[in-house]
Amino acid sequence: MLGLYGCSKGFLDEEDPSNLTPQSFYTTPQHAEAALAAVYADTRFIGSGAGIFSSNWQLLEAPTGTSTTETAQNSDLNNLYSLVYDANTGHIENWWRGIYRVIANANLVIENVPGIEMDDERKTRILGEARFLRSWAYFYAVRLWGDVPLITEPQTATSENFEPSRAPQEEVYNLIVDDLLIAEDSGLPWMDISGRVNLAAVKSLLAKVYLTMASEPLNKGDEYFGLAAENAKEVIDFADGETIGLFETYGELHDPGLDNTKEHIFQIQYNAIVASNPLTDMFPNFKPVTYRGPSGTGSTVPVEEFYQSYEEGDIRAKDQEGFFYTTYYTNGSGEPFDLGRPYIFKHFNVTANGTFGQPGTARDNLNVPVIRFAEVLLIYAEAKNEISGPDQTAYDALKLIRDRAGLGTLSLGTFDQESFREAVWKERWHELAYELKTWFDMVRLRKVYNSSTDSFDEFVGHVNPSSSQPLQERHLLFPLPQPEMVNNPNLGPQNLGY
């Protein structure tokens, strides 16, 4: 009390900093950076918990048929694996809220940062990054639910559009493209080791968006395949093997010391001080592969049939060298033991969890990959082939992927458009497995890789080996979350089949 009485009147008249408003907050360059940092932080919703032994990211892995589970503790996760999920499935609600939180905070940056007095180049880059992150979020939304609310301005309870209806998919894609084109022209560096949005990420995401628009359900065809190829080729042409390129080994893909470099064009950032890598649900169920001893949930493990579909000699299927492991070291650093089946090694942090003779640090700072250079090569190969059949540049892009895997590739002259198309698709299934991409390939292609026949089935009718259940037309979109439909009656009607 004595201290308060001794204060000057000016101190007592200052605005309470805990009562920040958009008018009082968006006034300095530091505010702009802090607001953008909040958008980046929101992208980590994909790793948030979704009930016991489960995380949000499993929404995009469980229905693919390439993984199964060793636990039966989470009913929502079990329903995803069994293809009987519905509008009350927790993962679906979490994705909706997570996506729209990214969009809401990006909208605040886009709306308010232009009015801040600050260096113009810095301001333009911040706005470009916010546009990219908004487009990234909407790209998930439109592929998950189809028509979705298109919100481009900050909202309050008094906003005219507080209970928005759904916009047609094409309008959502138009916004995604517009945002990315603005980001492309915002002065971003080609790569950024800090993990911030970079020009390579913008062009790569543009290529991916155009490839999707050329496919189902918009079917925009050759023009958009051409745009996909054009943007992917810009990244390929810039790649010098140092700043951008493929890593020489697959182990480098999950080396935290190489986060945000070379092949990792864009990642979601994780640091154990703030949030550890969220892909630990891929650990075996109660087997001592880390410093923790017998632990892990085994809630996402590979389907053995899919593991066996890798070609003979494919390094990606080699124990501890590729994307899988069948042996490891007791408590992470002790004597080797057999795991009894393959598990996913692709996101296993050796530094954090331990390796032979080297105990783990327990600090899992490994980022989650969003865009890899390998995917850019496959986007280019697929898009170029769709325009005019396979040519040398498309063939070279595919061959780079197979060369690293230790596989031979048939000569260019042995391929026609159809056989090359399926060759690229197979590489997407095998190279990009367990990176939250396979489900969206299934939807845009209306095809699913059948690992028992080494061919492609129609989406509708394909039986997932993880569930023995056939995919149906309703599975092309997820249901809108029931709590959101209760809160906003303008969201209806519900998606087909739910």
C-alpha positions as CSV (number, residue, x, y, z in Angstrom):
1,M,0.0,0.0,0.0
2,L,2.8,2.4,0.8
3,G,4.4,1.7,-2.5
4,L,1.1,2.5,-4.3
5,Y,0.8,5.8,-2.4
6,G,4.3,6.7,-3.4
7,C,3.7,6.1,-7.1
8,S,3.2,9.0,-9.5
9,K,-0.2,9.9,-10.9
10,G,1.1,8.9,-14.4
11,F,1.7,5.3,-13.3
12,L,-1.8,5.0,-11.8
13,D,-3.3,6.4,-15.1
14,E,-1.5,3.8,-17.3
15,E,-3.7,1.3,-19.2
16,D,-3.8,-2.1,-17.6
17,P,-1.6,-4.3,-19.9
18,S,-3.8,-7.3,-19.2
19,N,-6.7,-5.6,-21.0
20,L,-5.1,-5.5,-24.5
21,T,-7.4,-4.8,-27.4
22,P,-6.7,-4.8,-31.1
23,Q,-6.5,-1.0,-31.0
24,S,-3.9,-1.0,-28.2
25,F,-2.0,-4.1,-29.2
26,Y,-1.3,-3.6,-32.9
27,T,0.8,-0.5,-32.6
28,T,4.5,-1.6,-32.8
29,P,6.6,-3.9,-35.0
30,Q,7.0,-6.2,-32.0
31,H,3.3,-6.5,-31.8
32,A,3.2,-7.6,-35.4
33,E,5.9,-10.3,-34.8
34,A,4.1,-11.5,-31.7
35,A,0.8,-11.8,-33.5
36,L,2.4,-13.8,-36.3
37,A,4.2,-16.0,-33.8
38,A,0.8,-16.9,-32.4
39,V,-0.4,-18.1,-35.8
40,Y,2.7,-20.3,-36.1
41,A,2.1,-21.7,-32.6
42,D,-1.5,-22.6,-33.6
43,T,-0.3,-24.9,-36.3
44,R,0.8,-27.3,-33.6
45,F,-2.8,-28.3,-33.1
46,I,-2.1,-31.3,-35.3
47,G,-0.1,-32.8,-32.4
48,S,-2.6,-32.0,-29.6
49,G,-4.1,-34.8,-27.7
50,A,-7.3,-36.5,-28.9
51,G,-8.1,-38.6,-25.8
52,I,-6.2,-41.5,-24.3
53,F,-3.3,-42.9,-26.5
54,S,-4.2,-40.6,-29.5
55,S,-3.3,-37.4,-31.2
56,N,-5.1,-35.2,-33.7
57,W,-2.8,-36.2,-36.6
58,Q,-4.1,-39.7,-36.5
59,L,-7.3,-38.5,-38.3
60,L,-5.3,-38.5,-41.5
61,E,-3.5,-41.8,-41.0
62,A,-6.0,-44.2,-39.4
63,P,-8.5,-44.3,-42.4
64,T,-5.7,-44.9,-45.1
65,G,-5.3,-48.6,-44.6
66,T,-1.5,-48.3,-44.3
67,S,-1.6,-48.4,-40.5
68,T,-3.3,-50.2,-37.7
69,T,-3.3,-50.1,-33.9
70,E,-2.0,-52.2,-31.0
71,T,-4.3,-50.6,-28.5
72,A,-8.1,-50.5,-28.2
73,Q,-8.3,-47.8,-25.5
74,N,-9.6,-44.9,-27.6
75,S,-13.0,-45.5,-29.1
76,D,-12.7,-42.4,-31.5
77,L,-9.4,-43.7,-32.9
78,N,-10.9,-47.2,-33.2
79,N,-13.8,-45.8,-35.2
80,L,-11.4,-44.0,-37.5
81,Y,-9.6,-47.3,-38.2
82,S,-12.9,-49.1,-38.7
83,L,-14.3,-46.4,-41.0
84,V,-17.3,-45.9,-38.8
85,Y,-16.4,-42.4,-37.5
86,D,-19.2,-39.8,-37.3
87,A,-20.0,-36.2,-36.6
88,N,-19.2,-36.7,-32.9
89,T,-15.7,-38.1,-33.4
90,G,-13.3,-36.1,-31.3
91,H,-10.5,-35.9,-33.8
92,I,-12.8,-34.3,-36.4
93,E,-13.9,-31.6,-33.9
94,N,-10.3,-30.9,-32.9
95,W,-9.3,-30.4,-36.5
96,W,-12.1,-28.0,-37.2
97,R,-11.3,-25.9,-34.2
98,G,-7.6,-26.0,-34.8
99,I,-7.9,-25.0,-38.4
100,Y,-10.2,-22.1,-37.7
101,R,-8.0,-20.9,-34.8
102,V,-5.1,-20.6,-37.3
103,I,-7.4,-18.8,-39.7
104,A,-8.8,-16.4,-37.0
105,N,-5.3,-15.4,-35.8
106,A,-4.0,-15.1,-39.4
107,N,-7.0,-12.8,-40.1
108,L,-6.0,-10.6,-37.2
109,V,-2.5,-10.2,-38.6
110,I,-3.8,-9.5,-42.1
111,E,-6.3,-6.9,-40.9
112,N,-4.2,-5.1,-38.3
113,V,-0.6,-5.2,-39.3
114,P,-1.0,-2.9,-42.3
115,G,-1.8,0.0,-40.0
116,I,1.4,-0.4,-37.9
117,E,4.2,2.1,-38.6
118,M,7.2,-0.1,-39.3
119,D,9.8,-1.1,-42.0
120,D,7.8,-1.8,-45.2
121,E,9.8,-4.8,-46.2
122,R,9.4,-6.4,-42.8
123,K,5.7,-5.6,-42.8
124,T,5.2,-7.1,-46.3
125,R,7.0,-10.3,-45.3
126,I,4.9,-10.7,-42.1
127,L,1.7,-10.3,-44.1
128,G,3.0,-12.8,-46.7
129,E,3.7,-15.4,-44.0
130,A,0.2,-14.8,-42.5
131,R,-1.3,-15.3,-46.0
132,F,0.6,-18.6,-46.4
133,L,-0.5,-19.9,-43.0
134,R,-4.1,-19.0,-43.7
135,S,-4.0,-20.7,-47.1
136,W,-2.3,-23.8,-45.5
137,A,-5.3,-24.0,-43.0
138,Y,-8.0,-23.5,-45.6
139,F,-6.3,-26.2,-47.8
140,Y,-6.8,-28.7,-45.1
141,A,-10.4,-27.5,-44.5
142,V,-11.6,-27.7,-48.1
143,R,-10.1,-31.2,-48.5
144,L,-11.5,-32.5,-45.3
145,W,-15.1,-31.1,-45.5
146,G,-15.6,-29.7,-49.0
147,D,-17.7,-26.6,-48.8
148,V,-16.7,-24.7,-45.6
149,P,-17.2,-21.2,-44.1
150,L,-14.9,-18.7,-45.8
151,I,-13.9,-16.2,-43.1
152,T,-11.4,-13.5,-44.2
153,E,-11.9,-10.8,-41.5
154,P,-11.7,-10.9,-37.7
155,Q,-15.0,-11.7,-36.0
156,T,-16.7,-10.8,-32.8
157,A,-20.0,-11.8,-31.4
158,T,-21.5,-8.7,-33.1
159,S,-20.1,-9.5,-36.5
160,E,-22.6,-9.7,-39.3
161,N,-21.1,-13.0,-40.4
162,F,-20.8,-14.5,-36.9
163,E,-22.7,-17.6,-38.0
164,P,-21.4,-18.1,-41.5
165,S,-22.7,-20.5,-44.1
166,R,-20.5,-22.7,-46.2
167,A,-18.8,-21.4,-49.3
168,P,-18.5,-23.5,-52.5
169,Q,-15.2,-25.4,-52.7
170,E,-14.0,-23.4,-55.8
171,E,-14.3,-20.1,-53.8
172,V,-12.2,-21.5,-51.0
173,Y,-9.6,-22.7,-53.5
174,N,-9.6,-19.2,-55.1
175,L,-8.8,-17.7,-51.8
176,I,-6.0,-20.2,-51.2
177,V,-4.4,-19.4,-54.5
178,D,-4.8,-15.6,-54.1
179,D,-3.2,-15.8,-50.6
180,L,-0.3,-17.9,-52.0
181,L,0.3,-15.5,-54.9
182,I,0.4,-12.6,-52.5
183,A,2.9,-14.5,-50.3
184,E,4.9,-15.4,-53.4
185,D,5.4,-11.6,-54.0
186,S,6.2,-10.7,-50.4
187,G,10.0,-10.8,-50.5
188,L,10.5,-14.1,-48.7
189,P,13.9,-15.8,-48.8
190,W,14.1,-19.1,-50.7
191,M,14.7,-21.0,-47.5
192,D,14.7,-20.0,-43.8
193,I,16.6,-22.1,-41.3
194,S,14.5,-20.6,-38.5
195,G,11.4,-22.5,-39.7
196,R,9.5,-19.4,-41.0
197,V,7.6,-19.5,-44.2
198,N,10.0,-19.3,-47.2
199,L,9.6,-18.8,-51.0
200,A,10.2,-22.5,-51.7
201,A,7.4,-23.4,-49.3
202,V,5.0,-21.0,-51.1
203,K,5.8,-22.3,-54.6
204,S,5.7,-25.9,-53.4
205,L,2.3,-25.4,-51.7
206,L,1.0,-23.7,-54.9
207,A,2.1,-26.7,-56.9
208,K,0.3,-29.0,-54.5
209,V,-2.9,-26.9,-54.6
210,Y,-2.9,-26.7,-58.4
211,L,-2.4,-30.5,-58.6
212,T,-5.3,-31.0,-56.3
213,M,-7.5,-28.6,-58.3
214,A,-6.6,-30.4,-61.5
215,S,-7.8,-33.6,-59.9
216,E,-11.1,-34.6,-58.1
217,P,-13.4,-33.0,-57.3
218,L,-12.8,-29.8,-59.3
219,N,-11.2,-31.6,-62.3
220,K,-9.7,-28.5,-63.8
221,G,-7.4,-30.6,-65.9
222,D,-4.4,-29.7,-68.1
223,E,-4.3,-26.0,-67.3
224,Y,-3.9,-26.7,-63.6
225,F,-1.6,-29.7,-64.1
226,G,0.5,-27.2,-66.1
227,L,0.5,-24.7,-63.2
228,A,1.4,-27.4,-60.8
229,A,4.3,-28.5,-63.0
230,E,5.5,-24.9,-63.5
231,N,5.6,-24.1,-59.8
232,A,7.3,-27.4,-58.8
233,K,9.8,-26.9,-61.6
234,E,10.8,-23.5,-60.2
235,V,11.8,-25.2,-56.9
236,I,13.5,-28.0,-58.7
237,D,15.5,-25.6,-60.9
238,F,16.6,-23.6,-57.8
239,A,17.7,-26.8,-55.9
240,D,21.5,-26.9,-55.8
241,G,21.8,-29.9,-53.6
242,E,22.9,-27.8,-50.7
243,T,20.2,-25.2,-50.0
244,I,17.5,-27.4,-51.4
245,G,17.8,-31.0,-52.4
246,L,17.3,-34.6,-51.2
247,F,19.2,-35.8,-48.2
248,E,21.6,-38.5,-49.0
249,T,20.3,-40.9,-46.3
250,Y,16.8,-41.4,-44.8
251,G,18.3,-41.0,-41.3
252,E,18.8,-37.4,-42.1
253,L,15.1,-37.0,-42.4
254,H,14.6,-37.5,-38.7
255,D,17.8,-35.8,-37.5
256,P,16.7,-32.8,-35.4
257,G,20.0,-31.1,-36.2
258,L,18.8,-30.8,-39.8
259,D,15.3,-29.4,-39.2
260,N,14.3,-26.7,-41.7
261,T,17.2,-27.4,-44.0
262,K,17.7,-28.9,-47.5
263,E,14.9,-31.5,-48.0
264,H,12.7,-30.0,-45.3
265,I,11.1,-27.1,-47.2
266,F,8.5,-26.5,-44.5
267,Q,7.9,-28.0,-41.1
268,I,5.7,-27.5,-38.0
269,Q,8.1,-26.4,-35.3
270,Y,8.7,-28.4,-32.1
271,N,11.0,-27.9,-29.2
272,A,10.9,-29.8,-26.0
273,I,10.9,-26.6,-23.9
274,V,7.6,-25.6,-25.5
275,A,6.1,-28.8,-27.1
276,S,7.8,-32.1,-27.9
277,N,7.4,-33.9,-31.2
278,P,3.9,-35.4,-31.2
279,L,4.4,-38.5,-33.3
280,T,5.3,-40.8,-30.3
281,D,2.0,-42.7,-30.8
282,M,4.0,-44.5,-33.5
283,F,6.2,-46.1,-30.7
284,P,5.6,-49.9,-30.2
285,N,3.2,-50.8,-27.4
286,F,5.2,-51.4,-24.2
287,K,8.5,-52.3,-25.8
288,P,11.7,-50.8,-24.4
289,V,12.9,-48.9,-27.5
290,T,13.6,-45.6,-25.6
291,Y,15.1,-44.4,-22.4
292,R,11.7,-44.7,-20.8
293,G,11.8,-48.5,-20.9
294,P,8.7,-50.5,-21.7
295,S,6.3,-47.8,-22.8
296,G,4.6,-46.4,-25.9
297,T,1.1,-47.0,-27.0
298,G,1.4,-48.6,-30.4
299,S,-1.7,-46.7,-31.5
300,T,-0.3,-46.2,-35.1
301,V,1.8,-49.0,-36.4
302,P,2.3,-50.1,-40.1
303,V,0.1,-52.7,-41.7
304,E,2.5,-55.6,-42.4
305,E,1.0,-56.0,-45.9
306,F,1.9,-52.5,-46.8
307,Y,5.4,-52.9,-45.3
308,Q,5.9,-56.0,-47.5
309,S,4.8,-54.0,-50.6
310,Y,8.1,-52.2,-50.8
311,E,10.2,-53.6,-53.6
312,E,13.0,-56.1,-52.8
313,G,16.1,-54.1,-52.0
314,D,14.3,-50.9,-51.2
315,I,16.3,-49.1,-48.6
316,R,13.2,-47.5,-47.3
317,A,12.1,-50.9,-45.9
318,K,15.6,-51.7,-44.4
319,D,15.7,-52.1,-40.6
320,Q,16.8,-48.8,-38.9
321,E,18.1,-47.4,-42.2
322,G,14.8,-46.5,-44.0
323,F,11.3,-45.8,-42.7
324,F,10.8,-48.9,-40.5
325,Y,12.6,-50.8,-37.8
326,T,12.2,-54.4,-36.7
327,T,15.0,-54.4,-34.1
328,Y,16.2,-51.9,-31.6
329,Y,18.2,-51.5,-28.4
330,T,16.9,-52.2,-24.9
331,N,15.9,-48.9,-23.2
332,G,17.2,-47.1,-26.3
333,S,20.9,-47.7,-25.8
334,G,21.3,-51.3,-24.4
335,E,21.5,-54.7,-26.1
336,P,19.7,-55.2,-29.4
337,F,16.4,-57.1,-29.4
338,D,13.8,-58.2,-31.9
339,L,10.6,-56.2,-32.1
340,G,8.6,-59.1,-33.6
341,R,7.2,-57.0,-36.4
342,P,7.9,-53.7,-38.3
343,Y,7.3,-50.3,-36.7
344,I,7.6,-46.8,-38.1
345,F,11.1,-45.4,-37.8
346,K,10.5,-42.4,-40.0
347,H,9.9,-40.0,-37.2
348,F,12.0,-41.8,-34.5
349,N,14.4,-39.3,-32.9
350,V,17.6,-41.2,-32.2
351,T,19.1,-38.3,-30.3
352,A,16.2,-38.0,-27.9
353,N,15.4,-41.7,-27.5
354,G,18.9,-43.3,-27.6
355,T,20.9,-45.6,-29.8
356,F,23.4,-48.3,-29.1
357,G,25.7,-47.2,-26.3
358,Q,24.3,-43.6,-26.3
359,P,21.4,-42.9,-23.9
360,G,18.7,-40.6,-25.1
361,T,18.6,-37.0,-24.1
362,A,14.8,-37.1,-23.5
363,R,14.5,-33.8,-25.5
364,D,12.5,-34.5,-28.6
365,N,13.0,-31.4,-30.7
366,L,12.2,-33.1,-34.0
367,N,9.9,-31.1,-36.3
368,V,6.9,-32.5,-38.2
369,P,7.4,-32.4,-41.9
370,V,4.8,-30.6,-44.0
371,I,6.6,-30.2,-47.4
372,R,9.6,-32.2,-48.5
373,F,11.6,-31.7,-51.7
374,A,10.9,-35.4,-52.4
375,E,7.2,-34.5,-52.7
376,V,7.9,-31.6,-55.0
377,L,9.7,-34.0,-57.3
378,L,6.7,-36.3,-57.4
379,I,4.3,-33.4,-57.9
380,Y,6.3,-32.4,-60.9
381,A,6.6,-35.9,-62.3
382,E,2.8,-36.5,-62.0
383,A,1.7,-33.1,-63.3
384,K,4.1,-33.1,-66.3
385,N,3.0,-36.6,-67.3
386,E,-0.7,-35.6,-67.2
387,I,-0.1,-32.8,-69.7
388,S,1.7,-34.7,-72.4
389,G,2.9,-38.1,-71.2
390,P,6.3,-38.8,-69.7
391,D,9.3,-36.8,-70.8
392,Q,12.9,-36.7,-69.7
393,T,12.3,-34.1,-67.0
394,A,9.4,-36.0,-65.4
395,Y,11.4,-39.3,-65.6
396,D,14.5,-37.7,-64.0
397,A,12.3,-36.4,-61.1
398,L,10.9,-39.9,-60.5
399,K,14.3,-41.5,-60.9
400,L,15.9,-39.3,-58.2
401,I,13.4,-40.8,-55.7
402,R,14.1,-44.3,-56.7
403,D,17.9,-43.9,-56.9
404,R,18.0,-42.9,-53.3
405,A,15.9,-45.9,-52.4
406,G,18.5,-48.1,-54.1
407,L,16.1,-49.1,-56.8
408,G,16.5,-49.4,-60.6
409,T,14.1,-47.6,-62.9
410,L,12.9,-48.8,-66.2
411,S,14.1,-46.8,-69.2
412,L,11.9,-43.8,-70.2
413,G,10.9,-45.5,-73.5
414,T,9.2,-48.4,-71.6
415,F,6.6,-46.1,-70.1
416,D,3.4,-44.8,-71.6
417,Q,1.3,-42.2,-69.9
418,E,-0.8,-44.7,-67.9
419,S,2.1,-46.8,-66.7
420,F,4.2,-43.8,-65.7
421,R,1.2,-42.3,-63.9
422,E,0.9,-45.4,-61.7
423,A,4.6,-45.6,-61.2
424,V,4.5,-42.1,-59.7
425,W,1.5,-42.9,-57.6
426,K,3.2,-45.9,-56.1
427,E,6.2,-43.8,-55.2
428,R,3.9,-41.3,-53.5
429,W,2.5,-44.1,-51.4
430,H,5.9,-45.5,-50.5
431,E,7.9,-42.3,-50.2
432,L,5.3,-40.1,-48.4
433,A,3.8,-42.8,-46.1
434,Y,2.9,-41.7,-42.6
435,E,3.3,-38.0,-43.4
436,L,-0.5,-37.1,-43.4
437,K,-0.6,-37.1,-47.2
438,T,-1.9,-40.5,-48.3
439,W,-5.5,-39.8,-47.4
440,F,-5.6,-36.8,-49.6
441,D,-4.1,-38.7,-52.5
442,M,-6.8,-41.3,-52.1
443,V,-9.5,-38.6,-52.2
444,R,-8.2,-36.5,-55.2
445,L,-7.3,-39.6,-57.3
446,R,-10.4,-41.6,-56.3
447,K,-7.9,-44.5,-56.3
448,V,-6.2,-46.5,-53.5
449,Y,-3.0,-48.5,-53.6
450,N,-3.8,-52.2,-53.0
451,S,-0.6,-53.5,-51.4
452,S,-1.6,-57.1,-51.9
453,T,-2.0,-56.8,-55.7
454,D,0.5,-54.0,-56.2
455,S,-2.1,-52.1,-58.2
456,F,-4.8,-49.4,-57.7
457,D,-8.4,-50.0,-56.7
458,E,-11.3,-47.6,-57.2
459,F,-11.8,-45.6,-53.9
460,V,-15.3,-46.7,-53.5
461,G,-15.3,-50.4,-52.7
462,H,-11.6,-50.7,-51.8
463,V,-11.2,-52.8,-48.6
464,N,-8.7,-51.4,-46.1
465,P,-6.5,-54.3,-44.8
466,S,-6.5,-52.6,-41.4
467,S,-10.2,-52.9,-40.9
468,S,-11.6,-55.3,-43.6
469,Q,-14.2,-52.6,-44.3
470,P,-14.8,-51.1,-47.8
471,L,-14.5,-47.4,-48.4
472,Q,-17.8,-45.8,-49.3
473,E,-18.7,-42.6,-51.2
474,R,-19.4,-40.9,-47.9
475,H,-15.8,-41.3,-46.9
476,L,-14.7,-38.8,-49.6
477,L,-15.5,-36.1,-47.1
478,F,-15.5,-36.1,-43.3
479,P,-18.7,-35.1,-41.4
480,L,-19.0,-31.6,-40.1
481,P,-18.5,-31.7,-36.3
482,Q,-21.9,-32.0,-34.6
483,P,-21.1,-29.4,-31.9
484,E,-20.3,-26.9,-34.6
485,M,-23.6,-27.6,-36.4
486,V,-25.5,-27.1,-33.1
487,N,-23.7,-23.8,-32.4
488,N,-24.2,-22.6,-36.0
489,P,-27.4,-23.7,-37.7
490,N,-26.2,-22.1,-41.0
491,L,-23.6,-24.8,-41.5
492,G,-26.1,-27.4,-42.7
493,P,-26.8,-29.6,-44.5
494,Q,-24.5,-32.2,-43.2
495,N,-22.2,-34.0,-45.6
496,L,-23.5,-37.0,-47.5
497,G,-23.9,-40.2,-45.5
498,Y,-23.6,-38.7,-42.0
